[in-house]
Amino acid sequence: MNFETEYKNIQFKISVEKEVYDDVSLLMGDKFNRLPNQTMIEIKKGALGPYNIIITSLENEIEYTHYLSGILLTTDSDELLDELGHYLDQENILDDIVAIRKKYAIDPGPAWK
């Protein structure tokens, strides 16, 4: 799924790709980073799935690419866009990207200038 949006005068191209696992137990991680049982049940039922999100931000012909991997979202294609929007808002993803762009911008120079 691909779509575009504009936020704070920055053009965003967002691509969502579903990850494919032969063995869902690979998502368990180590003993300190395990998914809750209910989440694993939803994954095994096929209601949740891991996605990679690739966000390209473009402002003044300067383009950055941002990667998010292993994001658990619904597998229902009718609800995926709404859930992705909620995730991006809840985690302040676009605001974080705007802040990164400002931090590393050559113009107008460093903050102390």
N, C-alpha and C positions, 0 to 999 in steps of 0.2 A: 504494500500500500504506500503510495507516495502522495504528498500534498504540500502546498505552499501557504505561507502566511506572512504577515508583516507585523512586527512588534517593536515599538520604540524606534521607528525608522530603520529597522534592520530587516532585510528579507530573509526568511527561513524556508529551507526546503527540508522536509522531514520524510525519511524513508523508514518503514517498519518491516522487518523481516522476521518470520517465525523461525526459531531454532528447532532442529530436529534431533531428538535423542532416541537411540535404540533402547537404552536402559535409563528410565527415569531416576533410578537410584543415584545416578551420577550428579543429580541436582542436590543431593543431600549435603555435600560438603563434609568438612571435618566435624568432630563432636562438639566444637564450640560454635559452629555456624550452621546448624541444622535447621531445616524448614519445619514449621509446626506440622503436627500430624494431619490436621484438617486441610492444610495447603497441599500436602502430598496426596491426600485422598482426591482432592479436586484435580490435581495434575493427572493422576492415574485414570480418573473418569474422563479426562479430556476437556474439562470445563476451563482449566487454566493452562497456559503454556508460556514458555520463555521466549522472549523476543529480543532482537537487537534493534536499537534505534540509532539511526545515523542522521545527524542534524548538520546541515550546511548553512552557515550564516554569511550573508553578504552585505557589506556596507562600504560605500565609496570604492567599489571595485576591489576590495580586500575581502578574501574569502577564507573562512576557517571551517574545518570539519570537526565535529564533536561526536564521540561514540559512547553509547550506553549499551551494555550487554547484560543478558540474563534478566531482563525486566519481566516479571510475571504479570500477564494480562489475560483477559478473557479470550477464549478461542471462538466465541460467537462473533462472526463478522459484522452483524448488525449493531452490536454493542461496542466493538473494538474502538472505533473513533471516539466515542464519548468517554470510554474508560482511559484512553490515551490522553485526551484533553485534561481529564481529572488528574491523572498522574503528573503531567507536565505542570499543572497549576499547583498541586499539593507539594511537589518537590522543588518548586521555584526554578525549574530547569532553564526556561528562557531568560529569567532575571539573572541567573548565574552566568549564562553565556554573555549577556550584555555586560555584566561586571568584568568578565574575563577580557572581552574585547576592549573595554576602557582601560583596563590595567596594562594590556600589552600594546596599546595603540602608539604609533610613532607620533601622530599628531594628537594633541598639542604638545606632547613631550611628557616628562615625568611629573607627578603630582606636586613635587616640591618646587618646580620651576616658577 
